Amino acid sequence: MHWPGTIRQLGSDLLSLFSPPVCGACGTALVRGEQTLCVSCLMKLPQTNFHKMRNNMIEKSFWGRIRIERATSFFFFMKGSDFQHLLHALKYKGRSDIGVYLGKRFGNELVTQPDFRNFDRIIPVPLHADKLKKRGYNQSEMIARGLSKAMHIPVDTKVLARTTFTETQTHKSRIERWENVKSVFSANPAINLNGQHVLLVDDVLTTGATIEGCAQALLDKNPTVKISVATLAYAHTV
């Protein structure tokens, strides 16, 4: 018998007995073999499959605004659904594991498509230093870390910075969101991205204002960089 491994497993089982891990979406206790999401929620995850579709609705939303090569989201965000709880837990409840876990599953899907295989680096949308200190982690970076595990592409957190603290984007219109973020991101002038293809990563895409602000900052310093976009969720607004 391999005692160290057995003891660790017993300790894990005891911990789970008194404080069982729960599904990040529905809150039910996970059983052995499940991780982060229960099988039921994983099966119901409303995937977009936009990575398989050129000129999908996300890509079209950037037409005439900013130069984006490809854009996709892993699943649809629906207000009031269990998956709203999932994203809330990722951002506000310390469940950084949700970002890594779903990012890895997302990455496993992306690498099946030629357009999403050959990036030079993955760049998460940055948080302001004050918000990062308060939250303890950047949820977009956690998603990027999961993508990196599946895609074997490095994450670079030194390229972009959020230089201005902005108020929440919730309940803002597209124009208000753009006004809120258009000048808050800056690209590191010491890092040359010209000629590279980067994957810009965020948690939720609604109007695309945050992605547009980040992409514009990258293009201002690196006119020939190619930018594609991947977000965990897409909240379509009419």
VOZASE-64688 format. One record per residue: x, y, z of N, C-alpha, C in turn. Coordinates in nm, 4 decimals. Layout:
# residues N
SITE        n_x        n_y        n_z       ca_x       ca_y       ca_z        c_x        c_y        c_z
SITE          X          Y          Z          X          Y          Z          X          Y          Z
...
***
This chain:
# residues 238
SITE        n_x        n_y        n_z       ca_x       ca_y       ca_z        c_x        c_y        c_z
SITE     0.0853    -0.1208     0.0000     0.0000     0.0000     0.0000     0.0875     0.1240     0.0000
SITE     0.0511     0.2221    -0.0781     0.1279     0.3471    -0.0862     0.0729     0.4422     0.0199
SITE     0.1367     0.4439     0.1377     0.0810     0.5137     0.2525     0.0652     0.6642     0.2359
SITE     0.1673     0.7377     0.1852     0.1491     0.8836     0.1718     0.0281     0.9203     0.0877
SITE     0.0107     0.8524    -0.0278    -0.1033     0.8813    -0.1134    -0.2339     0.8441    -0.0472
SITE    -0.2326     0.7308     0.0267    -0.3536     0.6861     0.0948    -0.3944     0.7847     0.2028
SITE    -0.2956     0.8342     0.2784    -0.3235     0.9305     0.3853    -0.3794     1.0598     0.3269
SITE    -0.3208     1.1069     0.2152    -0.3711     1.2288     0.1518    -0.5157     1.2102     0.1062
SITE    -0.5459     1.0921     0.0490    -0.6817     1.0664     0.0025    -0.7801     1.0619     0.1185
SITE    -0.7366     0.9991     0.2312    -0.8233     0.9944     0.3489    -0.8503     1.1342     0.4023
SITE    -0.7443     1.2169     0.4026    -0.7613     1.3550     0.4482    -0.8566     1.4309     0.3591
SITE    -0.8441     1.4105     0.2283    -0.9337     1.4771     0.1335    -1.0771     1.4300     0.1526
SITE    -1.0944     1.2990     0.1756    -1.2284     1.2446     0.1954    -1.2921     1.2996     0.3227
SITE    -1.2123     1.3112     0.4303    -1.2643     1.3660     0.5554    -1.3045     1.5117     0.5389
SITE    -1.2197     1.5888     0.4677    -1.2504     1.7296     0.4434    -1.3789     1.7425     0.3627
SITE    -1.3946     1.6562     0.2630    -1.5143     1.6605     0.1812    -1.6380     1.6203     0.2600
SITE    -1.6183     1.5314     0.3589    -1.7310     1.4868     0.4401    -1.7897     1.6020     0.5199
SITE    -1.7021     1.6853     0.5786    -1.7481     1.7944     0.6630    -1.7737     1.9231     0.5840
SITE    -1.7043     1.9399     0.4725    -1.7235     2.0583     0.3891    -1.7152     2.0184     0.2427
SITE    -1.8186     1.9517     0.1923    -1.8123     1.8991     0.0549    -1.8062     2.0109    -0.0478
SITE    -1.7221     1.9966    -0.1503    -1.7204     2.0966    -0.2584    -1.8537     2.0969    -0.3310
SITE    -1.8940     2.2135    -0.3760    -2.0245     2.2246    -0.4410    -2.0088     2.2716    -0.5848
SITE    -2.1081     2.2421    -0.6641    -2.1121     2.2852    -0.8040    -2.1189     2.4371    -0.8100
SITE    -2.0343     2.4974    -0.8918    -2.0311     2.6427    -0.9028    -2.1562     2.7013    -0.9647
SITE    -2.2379     2.6186    -1.0322    -2.3596     2.6676    -1.0964    -2.4825     2.6480    -1.0090
SITE    -2.5126     2.5219    -0.9737    -2.6373     2.4932    -0.9023    -2.6212     2.4800    -0.7517
SITE    -2.4968     2.4659    -0.7051    -2.4730     2.4611    -0.5606    -2.4875     2.3250    -0.4965
SITE    -2.5167     2.2211    -0.5725    -2.5276     2.0878    -0.5150    -2.3880     2.0318    -0.4867
SITE    -2.3816     1.9406    -0.3880    -2.2533     1.8814    -0.3516    -2.1996     1.7966    -0.4672
SITE    -2.0717     1.8110    -0.4945    -2.0084     1.7310    -0.5990    -1.9778     1.5922    -0.5467
SITE    -1.9845     1.4948    -0.6324    -1.9493     1.3583    -0.5957    -1.8099     1.3290    -0.6500
SITE    -1.7540     1.2181    -0.6042    -1.6191     1.1839    -0.6498    -1.6162     1.1718    -0.8018
SITE    -1.5145     1.2332    -0.8607    -1.5007     1.2336    -1.0065    -1.5492     1.3624    -1.0697
SITE    -1.6317     1.4387    -0.9974    -1.6771     1.5682    -1.0475    -1.5835     1.6778    -0.9980
SITE    -1.5662     1.7788    -1.0785    -1.4778     1.8901    -1.0440    -1.5421     2.0209    -1.0886
SITE    -1.5624     2.1105    -0.9916    -1.6099     2.2469    -1.0172    -1.7572     2.2522    -1.0597
SITE    -1.7964     2.1732    -1.1582    -1.9356     2.1634    -1.2011    -1.9833     2.0189    -1.1884
SITE    -2.1105     2.0029    -1.1497    -2.1674     1.8687    -1.1503    -2.1914     1.8255    -1.2944
SITE    -2.2059     1.6971    -1.3147    -2.2244     1.6440    -1.4497    -2.3495     1.7021    -1.5140
SITE    -2.4561     1.7188    -1.4346    -2.5808     1.7714    -1.4884    -2.5625     1.9116    -1.5452
SITE    -2.4971     2.0003    -1.4697    -2.4751     2.1375    -1.5174    -2.3785     2.1407    -1.6347
SITE    -2.2789     2.0539    -1.6309    -2.1828     2.0488    -1.7409    -2.2530     2.0094    -1.8706
SITE    -2.3468     1.9170    -1.8601    -2.4204     1.8722    -1.9788    -2.5149     1.9821    -2.0300
SITE    -2.5627     2.0676    -1.9382    -2.6571     2.1731    -1.9765    -2.5892     2.3041    -2.0138
SITE    -2.4566     2.3082    -2.0083    -2.3850     2.4311    -2.0403    -2.4224     2.4770    -2.1813
SITE    -2.4814     2.5964    -2.1946    -2.5318     2.6402    -2.3257    -2.4209     2.6927    -2.4160
SITE    -2.3449     2.6020    -2.4756    -2.2297     2.6398    -2.5573    -2.2738     2.7095    -2.6859
SITE    -2.1926     2.8062    -2.7280    -2.2246     2.8827    -2.8498    -2.1735     2.8151    -2.9760
SITE    -2.0589     2.7470    -2.9655    -1.9910     2.6880    -3.0818    -1.9534     2.7935    -3.1862
SITE    -1.9391     2.9193    -3.1433    -1.9025     3.0259    -3.2357    -1.7629     3.0075    -3.2948
SITE    -1.6766     2.9318    -3.2245    -1.5411     2.9110    -3.2772    -1.5440     2.8319    -3.4075
SITE    -1.6574     2.7654    -3.4349    -1.6724     2.6886    -3.5581    -1.7352     2.7706    -3.6707
SITE    -1.7726     2.8971    -3.6401    -1.8477     2.9787    -3.7354    -1.7742     3.1089    -3.7667
SITE    -1.7325     3.1259    -3.8883    -1.6783     3.2557    -3.9294    -1.7934     3.3558    -3.9436
SITE    -1.7622     3.4818    -3.9148    -1.8623     3.5888    -3.9212    -1.9818     3.5614    -3.8294
SITE    -1.9534     3.5041    -3.7127    -2.0599     3.4818    -3.6150    -2.1052     3.6162    -3.5563
SITE    -2.2079     3.6141    -3.4736    -2.2660     3.7395    -3.4259    -2.1697     3.8214    -3.3394
SITE    -2.0766     3.7575    -3.2708    -1.9786     3.8333    -3.1933    -1.8833     3.9061    -3.2866
SITE    -1.8329     3.8361    -3.3862    -1.7426     3.8997    -3.4820    -1.8109     4.0156    -3.5532
SITE    -1.9360     3.9962    -3.5905    -2.0100     4.1033    -3.6578    -2.0281     4.2250    -3.5681
SITE    -2.0360     4.2023    -3.4360    -2.0570     4.3149    -3.3451    -1.9385     4.4106    -3.3417
SITE    -1.8205     4.3644    -3.3874    -1.7020     4.4503    -3.3899    -1.6795     4.5156    -3.5266
SITE    -1.7556     4.4763    -3.6269    -1.7377     4.5338    -3.7596    -1.7601     4.6849    -3.7538
SITE    -1.6678     4.7580    -3.8147    -1.6765     4.9036    -3.8151    -1.6302     4.9688    -3.6870
SITE    -1.5874     4.8905    -3.5903    -1.5439     4.9447    -3.4608    -1.3943     4.9248    -3.4377
SITE    -1.3486     4.8004    -3.4551    -1.2083     4.7678    -3.4274    -1.1716     4.6451    -3.5104
SITE    -1.0445     4.6311    -3.5460    -1.0007     4.5201    -3.6298    -0.9790     4.3945    -3.5442
SITE    -1.0673     4.2988    -3.5600    -1.0597     4.1724    -3.4876    -1.0560     4.0583    -3.5897
SITE    -0.9641     3.9625    -3.5691    -0.9513     3.8511    -3.6631    -1.0649     3.7501    -3.6438
SITE    -1.0724     3.6924    -3.5259    -1.1783     3.5976    -3.4907    -1.2255     3.6295    -3.3492
SITE    -1.3495     3.5932    -3.3195    -1.4031     3.6162    -3.1855    -1.5029     3.5062    -3.1515
SITE    -1.4998     3.4630    -3.0257    -1.5896     3.3575    -2.9824    -1.6124     3.3669    -2.8320
SITE    -1.7165     3.3013    -2.7858    -1.7434     3.2844    -2.6430    -1.7783     3.1380    -2.6193
SITE    -1.7499     3.0892    -2.5001    -1.7732     2.9480    -2.4695    -1.9226     2.9181    -2.4573
SITE    -1.9942     3.0007    -2.3784    -2.1364     2.9720    -2.3607    -2.2182     3.1000    -2.3516
SITE    -2.3495     3.0839    -2.3699    -2.4415     3.1959    -2.3596    -2.4712     3.2260    -2.2128
SITE    -2.4725     3.3544    -2.1797    -2.5080     3.3997    -2.0454    -2.6547     3.4417    -2.0461
SITE    -2.7310     3.3837    -1.9555    -2.8718     3.4185    -1.9434    -2.9005     3.4635    -1.8006
SITE    -2.9518     3.5835    -1.7868    -2.9809     3.6397    -1.6558    -3.0811     3.5519    -1.5818
SITE    -3.0490     3.5241    -1.4552    -3.1374     3.4441    -1.3721    -3.1118     3.2950    -1.3795
SITE    -3.0241     3.2513    -1.4705    -2.9949     3.1085    -1.4835    -2.8898     3.0657    -1.3815
SITE    -2.8729     2.9338    -1.3692    -2.7682     2.8821    -1.2808    -2.6316     2.9321    -1.3239
SITE    -2.6162     2.9604    -1.4531    -2.4861     3.0013    -1.5027    -2.4553     3.1473    -1.4697
SITE    -2.5580     3.2235    -1.4314    -2.5326     3.3556    -1.3744    -2.4669     3.3388    -1.2380
SITE    -2.5140     3.2406    -1.1597    -2.4528     3.2120    -1.0303    -2.3077     3.1676    -1.0483
SITE    -2.2830     3.0935    -1.1561    -2.1478     3.0458    -1.1854    -2.0522     3.1635    -1.2045
SITE    -2.0929     3.2597    -1.2862    -2.0077     3.3754    -1.3121    -1.9950     3.4643    -1.1887
SITE    -2.1022     3.4733    -1.1105    -2.0972     3.5529    -0.9884    -1.9993     3.4912    -0.8888
SITE    -2.0001     3.3584    -0.8796    -1.9070     3.2897    -0.7906    -1.7626     3.3105    -0.8355
SITE    -1.7406     3.3087    -0.9665    -1.6062     3.3311    -1.0205    -1.5557     3.4707    -0.9859
SITE    -1.6406     3.5716    -1.0010    -1.5964     3.7099    -0.9829    -1.5942     3.7556    -0.8382
SITE    -1.6911     3.7098    -0.7587    -1.7103     3.7717    -0.6277    -1.7028     3.6769    -0.5082
SITE    -1.7010     3.5458    -0.5323    -1.7064     3.4507    -0.4217    -1.5780     3.3700    -0.4038
SITE    -1.4710     3.4157    -0.4652    -1.3426     3.3485    -0.4458    -1.3259     3.2186    -0.5225
SITE    -1.4160     3.1876    -0.6138    -1.4083     3.0614    -0.6876    -1.3236     3.0771    -0.8142
SITE    -1.1964     3.1071    -0.7949    -1.1064     3.1209    -0.9096    -1.0930     2.9903    -0.9868
SITE    -1.1192     2.8772    -0.9189    -1.1110     2.7468    -0.9841    -1.2085     2.7349    -1.1006
SITE    -1.3204     2.8077    -1.0925    -1.4184     2.8043    -1.2009    -1.3564     2.8560    -1.3302
SITE    -1.2814     2.9654    -1.3203    -1.2174     3.0224    -1.4375    -1.1172     2.9279    -1.5006
SITE    -1.0328     2.8662    -1.4177    -0.9306     2.7752    -1.4692    -0.9958     2.6514    -1.5316
SITE    -1.0936     2.5959    -1.4618    -1.1595     2.4736    -1.5083    -1.2313     2.4959    -1.6415
SITE    -1.3139     2.6004    -1.6484    -1.3878     2.6261    -1.7715    -1.2957     2.6762    -1.8827
SITE    -1.1916     2.7517    -1.8455    -1.0937     2.7942    -1.9448    -1.0267     2.6753    -2.0117
SITE    -0.9954     2.5735    -1.9323    -0.9320     2.4537    -1.9891    -1.0276     2.3804    -2.0811
SITE    -1.1534     2.3681    -2.0405    -1.2518     2.3013    -2.1265    -1.2730     2.3814    -2.2557
SITE    -1.2756     2.5124    -2.2421    -1.2887     2.6009    -2.3576    -1.1704     2.5829    -2.4516
SITE    -1.0512     2.5799    -2.3953    -0.9304     2.5622    -2.4756    -0.9297     2.4311    -2.5519
SITE    -0.9809     2.3258    -2.4887    -0.9888     2.1962    -2.5569    -1.0806     2.2035    -2.6793
SITE    -1.1811     2.2892    -2.6729    -1.2688     2.3098    -2.7885    -1.1993     2.3949    -2.8958
SITE    -1.1316     2.5014    -2.8526    -1.0710     2.5941    -2.9484    -0.9648     2.5277    -3.0358
SITE    -0.8859     2.4396    -2.9766    -0.7758     2.3796    -3.0537    -0.8238     2.2842    -3.1610
SITE    -0.9532     2.2563    -3.1653    -1.0047     2.1722    -3.2733    -1.0218     2.2514    -3.4033
SITE    -1.0091     2.3852    -3.3945    -1.0279     2.4713    -3.5110    -0.8958     2.5397    -3.5489
SITE    -0.8543     2.5314    -3.6750    -0.7258     2.5897    -3.7169    -0.7098     2.7376    -3.6818
SITE    -0.8167     2.8154    -3.6895    -0.8080     2.9592    -3.6622    -0.7734     2.9905    -3.5176
SITE    -0.7913     2.8941    -3.4281    -0.7705     2.9201    -3.2856    -0.6558     2.8374    -3.2272
SITE    -0.5609     2.8002    -3.3101    -0.4505     2.7174    -3.2609    -0.3198     2.7936    -3.2439
SITE    -0.2903     2.8830    -3.3347    -0.1538     2.9361    -3.3437    -0.1427     3.0813    -3.2974
SITE    -0.1581     3.1014    -3.1678    -0.1394     3.2340    -3.1095    -0.0001     3.2429    -3.0479
SITE     0.0523     3.3642    -3.0470     0.1840     3.3847    -2.9852     0.1738     3.3994    -2.8338
SITE     0.0636     3.4566    -2.7884     0.0424     3.4713    -2.6443    -0.1048     3.4960    -2.6148
SITE    -0.1428     3.4658    -2.4912    -0.2785     3.4899    -2.4435    -0.2730     3.6080    -2.3476
SITE    -0.3575     3.7087    -2.3717    -0.3549     3.8314    -2.2916    -0.4897     3.8494    -2.2217
SITE    -0.4935     3.8362    -2.0895    -0.6193     3.8599    -2.0190    -0.6477     4.0082    -2.0028
SITE    -0.7756     4.0451    -2.0079    -0.8140     4.1830    -1.9788    -0.7744     4.2124    -1.8345
SITE    -0.6988     4.3195    -1.8098    -0.6482     4.3446    -1.6737    -0.7518     4.4092    -1.5823
SITE    -0.7322     4.3872    -1.4530    -0.8066     4.4598    -1.3502    -0.7218     4.5766    -1.3027
SITE    -0.7859     4.6804    -1.2504    -0.7121     4.7874    -1.1852    -0.6487     4.7306    -1.0584
SITE    -0.5316     4.7831    -1.0214    -0.4577     4.7317    -0.9063    -0.5414     4.7320    -0.7786
SITE    -0.6237     4.8335    -0.7601    -0.7064     4.8406    -0.6389    -0.8098     4.7291    -0.6364
SITE    -0.8710     4.7026    -0.7508    -0.9719     4.5969    -0.7568    -0.9063     4.4599    -0.7453
SITE    -0.7882     4.4456    -0.8048    -0.7148     4.3200    -0.7956    -0.6795     4.2891    -0.6501
SITE    -0.6374     4.3911    -0.5769    -0.6026     4.3730    -0.4354    -0.7249     4.3324    -0.3553
SITE    -0.8367     4.3920    -0.3843    -0.9607     4.3626    -0.3109    -1.0110     4.2228    -0.3427
SITE    -1.0097     4.1852    -0.4710    -1.0642     4.0558    -0.5133    -0.9664     3.9427    -0.4891
SITE    -0.8372     3.9707    -0.4992    -0.7365     3.8686    -0.4757    -0.6873     3.7991    -0.6010
SITE    -0.7579     3.8114    -0.7090    -0.7179     3.7526    -0.8371    -0.7983     3.8197    -0.9474
SITE    -0.7466     3.8065    -1.0694    -0.8156     3.8579    -1.1882    -0.8882     3.7408    -1.2529
SITE    -1.0211     3.7462    -1.2560    -1.0980     3.6338    -1.3102    -1.0644     3.6059    -1.4558
SITE    -1.0324     3.7094    -1.5333    -0.9955     3.6892    -1.6739    -0.8616     3.6168    -1.6854
SITE    -0.7718     3.6447    -1.5924    -0.6434     3.5732    -1.5922    -0.6639     3.4260    -1.5595
SITE    -0.7575     3.3953    -1.4689    -0.7843     3.2555    -1.4357    -0.8354     3.1803    -1.5583
SITE    -0.9231     3.2440    -1.6351    -0.9717     3.1829    -1.7593    -0.8551     3.1623    -1.8560
SITE    -0.7694     3.2651    -1.8663    -0.6532     3.2564    -1.9546    -0.5598     3.1436    -1.9115
SITE    -0.5444     3.1236    -1.7808    -0.4586     3.0155    -1.7308    -0.5136     2.8797    -1.7730
SITE    -0.6464     2.8651    -1.7662    -0.7066     2.7401    -1.8114    -0.6892     2.7193    -1.9604
SITE    -0.7107     2.8248    -2.0381    -0.6879     2.8162    -2.1823    -0.5447     2.7745    -2.2127
SITE    -0.4515     2.8339    -2.1400    -0.3097     2.8059    -2.1610    -0.2768     2.6586    -2.1362
SITE    -0.3387     2.5997    -2.0341    -0.3137     2.4586    -2.0029    -0.3553     2.3691    -2.1192
SITE    -0.4671     2.4043    -2.1822    -0.5177     2.3216    -2.2918    -0.4485     2.3511    -2.4237
SITE    -0.4133     2.4786    -2.4460    -0.3633     2.5205    -2.5764    -0.2111     2.5284    -2.5840
SITE    -0.1455     2.5208    -2.4685     0.0008     2.5275    -2.4609     0.0545     2.6565    -2.5216
SITE    -0.0126     2.7652    -2.4878     0.0266     2.8995    -2.5304     0.0472     2.9828    -2.4045
SITE     0.1566     3.0596    -2.3940     0.1838     3.1325    -2.2701     0.0863     3.2471    -2.2447
SITE     0.0595     3.2705    -2.1170    -0.0201     3.3851    -2.0737     0.0751     3.5007    -2.0457
SITE     0.0399     3.6192    -2.0920     0.1232     3.7375    -2.0700     0.0392     3.8443    -1.9994
SITE     0.0701     3.8694    -1.8736    -0.0026     3.9706    -1.7958     0.0704     4.1041    -1.7913
SITE     0.1795     4.1166    -1.8676     0.2602     4.2386    -1.8653     0.2292     4.3330    -1.9819
SITE     0.1494     4.2853    -2.0763     0.1255     4.3640    -2.1972     0.0288     4.4789    -2.1719
SITE    -0.0833     4.4491    -2.1066    -0.1883     4.5477    -2.0850    -0.1982     4.5875    -1.9381
SITE    -0.2352     4.7133    -1.9161    -0.2608     4.7622    -1.7808    -0.3881     4.8450    -1.7820
SITE    -0.4628     4.8375    -1.6726    -0.5784     4.9250    -1.6550    -0.5322     5.0394    -1.5655
SITE    -0.5205     5.1565    -1.6241    -0.4585     5.2692    -1.5541    -0.5569     5.3545    -1.4750
SITE    -0.6866     5.3361    -1.5028    -0.7883     5.4161    -1.4352    -0.8917     5.3237    -1.3743
SITE    -0.9302     5.3514    -1.2509    -1.0342     5.2738    -1.1852    -1.1696     5.3186    -1.2385
SITE    -1.2480     5.2256    -1.2930    -1.3784     5.2610    -1.3501    -1.4902     5.1988    -1.2686
SITE    -1.6055     5.2616    -1.2737    -1.7217     5.2062    -1.2068    -1.7728     5.0861    -1.2843
SITE    -1.8586     5.0071    -1.2205    -1.9091     4.8856    -1.2822    -1.9809     4.9154    -1.4138
SITE    -1.9731     4.8191    -1.5058    -2.0375     4.8316    -1.6358    -2.1841     4.7878    -1.6331
SITE    -2.2246     4.7221    -1.5252    -2.3610     4.6707    -1.5164    -2.4633     4.7819    -1.5346
SITE    -2.5653     4.7538    -1.6128    -2.6779     4.8448    -1.6380    -2.6410     4.9631    -1.7277
SITE    -2.5211     4.9645    -1.7866    -2.4843     5.0727    -1.8774    -2.5161     5.0347    -2.0213
SITE    -2.5477     5.1339    -2.1025    -2.5703     5.1107    -2.2443    -2.4363     5.0932    -2.3146
SITE    -2.4417     5.0579    -2.4441    -2.3171     5.0403    -2.5196    -2.2353     5.1687    -2.5217
SITE    -2.2994     5.2814    -2.5464    -2.2278     5.4091    -2.5509    -2.1702     5.4428    -2.4137
SITE    -2.2485     5.4204    -2.3092    -2.2002     5.4491    -2.1735    -2.0838     5.3579    -2.1370
SITE    -2.0892     5.2314    -2.1785    -1.9790     5.1391    -2.1499    -1.8517     5.1842    -2.2219
SITE    -1.8653     5.2279    -2.3473    -1.7480     5.2741    -2.4211    -1.6897     5.3989    -2.3565
SITE    -1.7735     5.4925    -2.3165    -1.7257     5.6134    -2.2493    -1.6557     5.5785    -2.1181
SITE    -1.7009     5.4700    -2.0556    -1.6463     5.4290    -1.9266    -1.5071     5.3677    -1.9389
SITE    -1.4736     5.3085    -2.0556    -1.3478     5.2340    -2.0657    -1.2539     5.2807    -2.1767
SITE    -1.2958     5.3749    -2.2611    -1.2194     5.4025    -2.3823    -1.0768     5.4502    -2.3564
SITE    -1.0486     5.5085    -2.2406    -0.9141     5.5610    -2.2161    -0.8480     5.5007    -2.0923
SITE    -0.8985     5.3863    -2.0470    -0.8470     5.3340    -1.9198    -0.7414     5.2255    -1.9375
SITE    -0.7188     5.1783    -2.0598    -0.6196     5.0734    -2.0825    -0.4972     5.1295    -2.1545
SITE    -0.3823     5.0741    -2.1203    -0.2593     5.1131    -2.1889    -0.1763     4.9887    -2.2174
SITE    -0.1033     4.9913    -2.3296    -0.0171     4.8797    -2.3679     0.1271     4.9129    -2.3325
SITE     0.1979     4.8137    -2.2866     0.3379     4.8293    -2.2473     0.4233     4.8580    -2.3714
SITE     0.4846     4.9766    -2.3800     0.5628     5.0098    -2.5003     0.6908     4.9281    -2.5130
SITE     0.7317     4.8618    -2.4044     0.8542     4.7821    -2.4078     0.8322     4.6441    -2.4701
SITE     0.7063     4.6074    -2.4913     0.6759     4.4762    -2.5487     0.6242     4.4959    -2.6917
SITE     0.6987     4.4435    -2.7871     0.6645     4.4596    -2.9287     0.5792     4.3419    -2.9755
SITE     0.4549     4.3714    -3.0120     0.3635     4.2679    -3.0605     0.3455     4.2713    -3.2113
SITE     0.4117     4.3610    -3.2798     0.3945     4.3739    -3.4241     0.4263     4.2418    -3.4940
SITE     0.3343     4.2008    -3.5812     0.3521     4.0756    -3.6532     0.3036     3.9534    -3.5772
SITE     0.2639     3.9706    -3.4519     0.2162     3.8588    -3.3721     0.0639     3.8487    -3.3800
SITE     0.0137     3.7320    -3.3403    -0.1302     3.7090    -3.3286    -0.1577     3.6757    -3.1827
SITE    -0.2379     3.7578    -3.1156    -0.2637     3.7394    -2.9734    -0.4112     3.7076    -2.9503
SITE    -0.4365     3.6360    -2.8422    -0.5732     3.6031    -2.8030    -0.6079     3.6851    -2.6791
SITE    -0.7024     3.7756    -2.6934    -0.7468     3.8639    -2.5856    -0.8623     3.7956    -2.5134
SITE    -0.8533     3.7842    -2.3800    -0.9467     3.7018    -2.3033    -1.0165     3.7837    -2.1957
SITE    -1.1490     3.7653    -2.1858    -1.2279     3.8291    -2.0809    -1.3314     3.7294    -2.0300
SITE    -1.4011     3.7680    -1.9215    -1.5003     3.6764    -1.8664    -1.6325     3.6815    -1.9421
SITE    -1.6936     3.8001    -1.9517    -1.8237     3.8129    -2.0168    -1.8179     3.9230    -2.1218
SITE    -1.8730     3.8963    -2.2393    -1.8848     3.9971    -2.3430    -2.0311     4.0380    -2.3544
SITE    -2.0568     4.1664    -2.3380    -2.1930     4.2177    -2.3532    -2.1976     4.3084    -2.4758
SITE    -2.1509     4.4303    -2.4617    -2.1463     4.5213    -2.5772    -2.0122     4.5164    -2.6493
SITE    -1.9101     4.4612    -2.5857    -1.7769     4.4570    -2.6454    -1.6931     4.5803    -2.6171
SITE    -1.7431     4.6724    -2.5339    -1.6710     4.7973    -2.5084    -1.5351     4.7732    -2.4416
SITE    -1.5311     4.6817    -2.3454    -1.4034     4.6543    -2.2766    -1.3023     4.5943    -2.3731
SITE    -1.3455     4.4972    -2.4511    -1.2566     4.4363    -2.5502    -1.2097     4.5415    -2.6500
SITE    -1.2994     4.6268    -2.6938    -1.2632     4.7320    -2.7895    -1.1578     4.8249    -2.7305
SITE    -1.1754     4.8626    -2.6036    -1.0774     4.9500    -2.5386    -0.9407     4.8853    -2.5302
SITE    -0.9373     4.7555    -2.4951    -0.8099     4.6837    -2.4868    -0.7453     4.6694    -2.6242
SITE    -0.8256     4.6306    -2.7228    -0.7730     4.6123    -2.8582    -0.7180     4.7423    -2.9140
SITE    -0.7879     4.8537    -2.8880    -0.7404     4.9832    -2.9371    -0.6071     5.0198    -2.8746
SITE    -0.5925     4.9917    -2.7448    -0.4649     5.0194    -2.6775    -0.3520     4.9371    -2.7380
SITE    -0.3791     4.8107    -2.7703    -0.2778     4.7251    -2.8317    -0.2411     4.7750    -2.9712
SITE    -0.3414     4.8119    -3.0493    -0.3167     4.8572    -3.1859    -0.2478     4.9929    -3.1905
SITE    -0.2734     5.0781    -3.0941    -0.2070     5.2090    -3.0894    -0.0562     5.1936    -3.0784
SITE    -0.0116     5.0937    -3.0029     0.1326     5.0711    -2.9845     0.1891     4.9704    -3.0847
SITE     0.1020     4.8856    -3.1405     0.1465     4.7768    -3.2289     0.0530     4.7692    -3.3499
SITE     0.0732     4.8553    -3.4488    -0.0218     4.8662    -3.5610    -0.0424     4.7382    -3.6410
SITE     0.0560     4.6465    -3.6415     0.0410     4.5261    -3.7239     0.0075     4.4015    -3.6413
SITE    -0.0219     4.4193    -3.5134    -0.0610     4.3030    -3.4332    -0.1974     4.2535    -3.4786
SITE    -0.2170     4.1224    -3.4773    -0.3472     4.0625    -3.5061    -0.4104     4.0207    -3.3741
SITE    -0.5382     4.0517    -3.3585    -0.6065     4.0272    -3.2317    -0.7289     3.9404    -3.2543
SITE    -0.7376     3.8310    -3.1809    -0.8591     3.7515    -3.1742    -0.9094     3.7551    -3.0307
SITE    -1.0342     3.7190    -3.0123    -1.1008     3.7368    -2.8833    -1.1673     3.6067    -2.8393
SITE    -1.1526     3.5757    -2.7118    -1.2240     3.4629    -2.6521    -1.2752     3.5056    -2.5152
SITE    -1.4042     3.4940    -2.4935    -1.4621     3.5219    -2.3621    -1.5342     3.3975    -2.3132
SITE    -1.5440     3.3870    -2.1829    -1.6099     3.2691    -2.1257    -1.7583     3.2695    -2.1607
SITE    -1.8217     3.3878    -2.1523    -1.9663     3.3935    -2.1751    -2.0014     3.5097    -2.2647
SITE    -2.1154     3.4978    -2.3288    -2.1679     3.6019    -2.4149    -2.3087     3.6375    -2.3695
SITE    -2.3258     3.7631    -2.3290    -2.4570     3.8123    -2.2861    -2.5133     3.8977    -2.3983
SITE    -2.5945     3.8387    -2.4812    -2.6490     3.9098    -2.5971    -2.7544     4.0094    -2.5518
SITE    -2.7407     4.1323    -2.5970    -2.8399     4.2354    -2.5652    -2.9032     4.2849    -2.6939
SITE    -3.0298     4.3067    -2.6894    -3.1031     4.3547    -2.8075    -3.1010     4.5062    -2.8103
***
